[in-house]
């Protein structure tokens, strides 16, 4: 049986040739720009420009995992079982068996029936992504440096950079959701104040941001703390040159009006399995085909279920 280090090296060479063929004189993605999606990975930037350096490839995996987690978090998505075998080397998560979207905002939200301790809760996803990257780094130690202590230092340095990368992407995403084109030092505090209020008020994550994306956002709540936050937000928006219409349009591009609500999915599944009626699923899919279309008027698909708990299962 081949030595495990030899197997790791052989596999990693294959990965490098697949992602960075130009570094080996092979035909590949040389003409791709930094904003061109990777083949087979729609929406993912082509960060894999030519390199054969394991540390550089690790950095890119790290970056893609930060981007992917920011994308999930910004629409309230919970993977459900984000363990090491469900994160691809591309940096993307896979195998969405027990996934679901959050209704009322709570970082501790868990849906998966097997996640009894909240390991993969909504707010834990960036931490578990970093933990998974640490496991990848452990496997690559023999390839990073011949000296184990040096290899560990290189791996730790790489993995520790994930948190800052994620926070950078997360804050950029939240700025977009709040219609902020410019950057200010207190933006993170403004975001925190909003999500803290949302958690205290048990506000629906998707509907709150969708409401903020409309002109009548001041009427979202009569709560005094919300109105205090709303005033601060309006003042912050006023310190940038974009017009109110540009801000609203920008927000509506980053805040979905519709998500696959758990109870609507259950309705579609029940109709299909019990009555062989696919029309419920087709109506749901028609709404979800354009989730960022705020002109659609389907209040039944916006409303949360109101249920206190919901459980998902692997294989669903």
C-alpha positions as CSV (number, residue, x, y, z in Angstrom):
1,X,0.0,0.0,0.0
2,X,1.3,3.4,-0.9
3,X,2.5,5.8,1.8
4,X,-0.3,8.2,2.8
5,X,2.0,11.2,2.2
6,X,2.7,9.9,-1.3
7,X,-1.1,9.5,-1.9
8,X,-1.8,13.0,-0.6
9,X,0.9,14.4,-2.8
10,X,-0.4,12.5,-5.9
11,X,-4.0,13.7,-5.2
12,X,-2.9,17.3,-4.6
13,X,-0.9,17.3,-7.9
14,X,-4.1,16.2,-9.7
15,X,-6.1,19.0,-8.0
16,X,-3.5,21.6,-9.0
17,X,-3.4,20.4,-12.6
18,X,-7.2,20.5,-12.7
19,X,-7.5,24.0,-11.3
20,X,-4.2,25.6,-12.6
21,X,-3.4,23.7,-15.8
22,X,-1.4,26.7,-17.2
23,X,1.2,26.3,-14.5
24,X,2.0,22.9,-16.0
25,X,1.8,24.0,-19.6
26,X,-1.6,22.4,-20.0
27,X,-4.6,24.0,-21.8
28,X,-6.9,25.6,-19.3
29,X,-8.2,28.8,-18.0
30,X,-5.5,31.3,-19.0
31,X,-7.9,33.6,-20.7
32,X,-10.3,33.8,-17.7
33,X,-10.5,37.1,-15.8
34,X,-10.9,37.5,-12.0
35,X,-14.6,38.1,-12.5
36,X,-15.3,35.2,-14.8
37,X,-17.2,32.2,-13.2
38,X,-15.3,29.0,-12.9
39,X,-16.4,26.2,-15.3
40,X,-18.9,24.1,-13.4
41,X,-19.1,26.5,-10.5
42,X,-21.6,29.3,-11.5
43,X,-21.2,32.5,-9.5
44,X,-17.7,31.6,-8.2
45,X,-14.9,33.9,-9.3
46,X,-12.0,32.4,-11.2
47,X,-9.5,32.9,-8.4
48,X,-7.5,29.9,-9.6
49,X,-5.1,31.7,-12.0
50,X,-1.9,29.8,-12.7
51,X,0.1,28.6,-9.7
52,X,1.6,25.4,-8.4
53,X,2.2,26.8,-4.9
54,X,0.3,24.8,-2.3
55,X,0.2,27.8,0.0
56,X,-1.3,29.9,-2.7
57,X,-3.9,27.3,-3.6
58,X,-4.8,27.0,0.2
59,X,-5.2,30.8,0.3
60,X,-7.7,30.6,-2.6
61,X,-9.6,27.8,-1.0
62,X,-9.7,29.9,2.1
63,X,-11.0,32.9,0.2
64,X,-13.7,30.9,-1.6
65,X,-14.9,29.4,1.6
66,X,-15.2,32.9,3.1
67,X,-17.1,34.1,0.0
68,X,-19.4,31.1,0.1
69,X,-20.2,31.5,3.8
70,X,-20.9,35.2,3.3
71,X,-23.4,34.3,0.5
72,X,-25.2,31.8,2.7
73,X,-25.3,34.0,5.8
74,X,-26.7,37.0,3.8
75,X,-29.8,35.2,2.8
76,X,-30.4,33.3,6.1
77,X,-29.3,29.9,4.7
78,X,-28.4,27.1,7.0
79,X,-26.6,24.1,5.5
80,X,-27.4,21.8,8.3
81,X,-24.5,19.4,8.3
82,X,-21.4,21.4,7.3
83,X,-18.8,18.8,8.2
84,X,-15.5,18.2,6.3
85,X,-16.9,15.8,3.7
86,X,-19.5,18.3,2.7
87,X,-17.0,21.0,1.7
88,X,-15.4,20.6,-1.6
89,X,-11.9,21.6,-2.4
90,X,-13.3,24.4,-4.5
91,X,-14.4,26.0,-1.3
92,X,-18.1,25.3,-1.9
93,X,-20.4,23.4,0.4
94,X,-22.2,20.3,-1.1
95,X,-24.8,17.7,0.0
96,X,-27.7,20.0,1.1
97,X,-29.8,17.2,2.7
98,X,-31.0,18.9,5.9
99,X,-30.7,22.5,4.7
100,X,-33.3,25.2,5.3
101,X,-33.8,29.0,5.4
102,X,-34.2,30.9,8.7
103,X,-37.5,32.7,9.4
104,X,-37.1,34.8,12.6
105,X,-33.5,35.9,13.1
106,X,-31.6,33.9,15.7
107,X,-27.9,33.0,15.3
108,X,-28.7,29.8,17.2
109,X,-31.2,28.5,14.7
110,X,-30.8,24.8,13.9
111,X,-33.0,22.6,11.7
112,X,-31.1,19.4,11.2
113,X,-32.4,16.5,13.4
114,X,-28.9,15.2,14.0
115,X,-27.5,18.6,15.1
116,X,-28.5,18.3,18.8
117,X,-25.8,20.7,20.1
118,X,-26.0,23.5,17.5
119,X,-22.6,22.7,15.9
120,X,-23.9,23.7,12.5
121,X,-26.3,26.5,13.6
122,X,-26.7,29.6,11.5
123,X,-24.2,31.7,13.5
124,X,-21.8,28.8,13.8
125,X,-21.3,28.3,10.1
126,X,-18.2,30.6,9.7
127,X,-16.6,28.9,12.7
128,X,-17.2,25.4,11.4
129,X,-15.9,26.5,8.0
130,X,-12.7,27.6,9.7
131,X,-12.5,24.3,11.7
132,X,-12.9,22.4,8.4
133,X,-10.1,24.4,6.8
134,X,-7.9,23.5,9.7
135,X,-8.5,19.8,9.1
136,X,-7.6,20.4,5.4
137,X,-4.4,22.2,6.5
138,X,-3.5,19.2,8.7
139,X,-3.7,16.9,5.8
140,X,-1.5,19.1,3.7
141,X,1.2,19.6,6.4
142,X,3.7,17.3,4.6
143,X,3.3,19.3,1.4
144,X,3.8,22.7,3.0
145,X,7.3,22.2,4.4
146,X,9.7,19.4,5.3
147,X,10.1,20.7,8.8
148,X,6.9,19.9,10.8
149,X,7.1,22.9,13.1
150,X,7.4,25.2,10.1
151,X,4.6,23.5,8.3
152,X,2.3,23.9,11.3
153,X,3.2,27.6,11.6
154,X,2.4,28.1,7.9
155,X,-0.9,26.2,8.2
156,X,-1.9,28.1,11.4
157,X,-1.1,31.4,9.7
158,X,-3.3,30.5,6.7
159,X,-6.2,29.3,8.7
160,X,-6.2,32.2,11.1
161,X,-6.7,34.6,8.2
162,X,-10.1,33.1,7.4
163,X,-11.9,35.0,10.2
164,X,-10.8,38.4,8.9
165,X,-11.6,37.4,5.3
166,X,-15.1,36.2,6.3
167,X,-15.8,39.4,8.3
168,X,-14.7,41.5,5.3
169,X,-17.1,39.7,2.9
170,X,-19.9,39.6,5.4
171,X,-19.7,43.3,6.1
172,X,-19.5,44.1,2.4
173,X,-22.6,42.0,1.9
174,X,-24.5,43.7,4.8
175,X,-23.6,47.1,3.4
176,X,-25.2,46.1,0.1
177,X,-28.3,44.8,1.9
178,X,-28.6,48.2,3.7
179,X,-27.9,50.2,0.5
180,X,-24.5,51.5,1.7
181,X,-22.2,52.2,-1.2
182,X,-19.5,53.8,0.8
183,X,-17.6,52.6,3.9
184,X,-17.6,54.1,7.4
185,X,-15.9,52.9,10.5
186,X,-19.1,52.4,12.4
187,X,-20.9,50.4,9.8
188,X,-20.4,47.1,11.6
189,X,-22.0,48.6,14.8
190,X,-24.9,49.8,12.7
191,X,-25.4,46.3,11.4
192,X,-25.1,44.8,14.8
193,X,-27.7,47.1,16.2
194,X,-30.1,46.0,13.5
195,X,-29.6,42.2,14.0
196,X,-29.7,42.6,17.8
197,X,-33.1,44.3,17.4
198,X,-34.2,41.6,15.0
199,X,-33.3,38.9,17.5
200,X,-35.0,40.6,20.4
201,X,-38.1,41.3,18.3
202,X,-38.1,37.8,16.7
203,X,-38.2,39.6,13.3
204,X,-38.3,37.6,10.1
205,X,-34.8,37.8,8.5
206,X,-35.9,37.9,4.9
207,X,-39.0,40.1,5.3
208,X,-37.1,42.6,7.4
209,X,-34.5,43.3,4.7
210,X,-37.2,43.2,2.0
211,X,-39.2,45.8,4.0
212,X,-36.1,48.0,4.4
213,X,-35.7,47.8,0.6
214,X,-39.0,49.6,0.2
215,X,-39.7,53.3,0.7
216,X,-42.1,52.7,3.6
217,X,-39.4,51.0,5.8
218,X,-40.1,53.4,8.8
219,X,-43.4,51.6,9.3
220,X,-41.8,48.2,9.7
221,X,-42.1,48.4,13.5
222,X,-43.5,50.8,16.2
223,X,-40.7,49.7,18.5
224,X,-38.7,52.7,19.8
225,X,-35.3,50.9,19.5
226,X,-36.1,50.1,15.8
227,X,-37.0,53.8,15.1
228,X,-33.8,54.9,16.8
229,X,-31.8,52.5,14.6
230,X,-33.8,53.6,11.5
231,X,-32.9,57.2,12.1
232,X,-29.2,56.3,12.4
233,X,-29.5,54.3,9.2
234,X,-31.2,57.2,7.3
235,X,-28.5,59.6,8.5
236,X,-25.8,57.1,7.4
237,X,-27.4,56.8,3.9
238,X,-27.5,60.6,3.7
239,X,-23.8,60.8,3.9
240,X,-23.3,59.1,0.5
241,X,-23.9,60.6,-2.9
242,X,-26.3,58.0,-4.3
243,X,-30.0,59.0,-4.8
244,X,-32.7,57.3,-2.8
245,X,-33.9,55.5,-5.9
246,X,-30.4,54.1,-6.6
247,X,-30.2,53.0,-3.0
248,X,-33.5,51.1,-3.2
249,X,-32.6,49.5,-6.5
250,X,-29.3,48.4,-5.0
251,X,-30.9,46.9,-1.9
252,X,-33.5,45.0,-3.9
253,X,-30.7,43.4,-5.9
254,X,-29.2,42.1,-2.7
255,X,-32.3,41.2,-0.6
256,X,-34.5,38.4,-1.8
257,X,-38.3,39.0,-1.6
258,X,-38.9,35.3,-1.5
259,X,-37.1,32.3,-0.1
260,X,-38.2,28.6,-0.1
261,X,-40.2,28.8,3.1
262,X,-40.1,25.5,5.0
263,X,-43.9,25.2,5.3
264,X,-44.4,25.9,1.6
265,X,-41.9,23.2,0.8
266,X,-43.8,20.8,3.0
267,X,-47.0,21.7,1.3
268,X,-45.5,21.0,-2.1
269,X,-44.1,17.7,-0.9
270,X,-47.3,16.6,0.7
271,X,-49.4,17.4,-2.4
272,X,-47.0,15.5,-4.6
273,X,-46.6,12.4,-2.4
274,X,-50.1,12.2,-1.1
275,X,-52.2,13.3,-4.0
276,X,-49.8,13.1,-6.9
277,X,-50.5,16.8,-7.4
278,X,-47.4,18.6,-8.7
279,X,-49.2,21.9,-9.3
280,X,-48.3,23.1,-5.8
281,X,-44.6,22.5,-6.5
282,X,-44.9,24.2,-9.9
283,X,-46.5,27.3,-8.3
284,X,-43.7,27.5,-5.7
285,X,-41.0,27.1,-8.3
286,X,-42.6,29.8,-10.4
287,X,-42.3,32.3,-7.5
288,X,-38.8,31.2,-6.6
289,X,-37.6,31.5,-10.2
290,X,-37.2,35.2,-9.6
291,X,-36.6,35.6,-5.9
292,X,-35.3,39.2,-6.2
293,X,-38.4,40.4,-8.0
294,X,-40.0,42.7,-5.4
295,X,-42.8,43.6,-7.8
296,X,-44.2,40.2,-7.4
297,X,-47.3,40.2,-5.1
298,X,-47.5,36.8,-3.4
299,X,-48.1,37.5,0.3
300,X,-48.8,33.8,1.0
301,X,-45.2,33.0,-0.1
302,X,-43.7,35.8,2.0
303,X,-45.3,34.9,5.2
304,X,-43.3,32.8,7.7
305,X,-45.0,29.6,9.0
306,X,-45.2,30.8,12.6
307,X,-44.2,27.4,13.8
308,X,-41.9,27.3,16.9
309,X,-39.8,24.5,15.6
310,X,-39.0,22.7,12.3
311,X,-36.8,19.7,11.7
312,X,-35.0,18.6,8.6
313,X,-33.4,15.2,7.9
314,X,-30.5,14.0,5.8
315,X,-31.7,12.7,2.5
316,X,-34.6,15.1,2.3
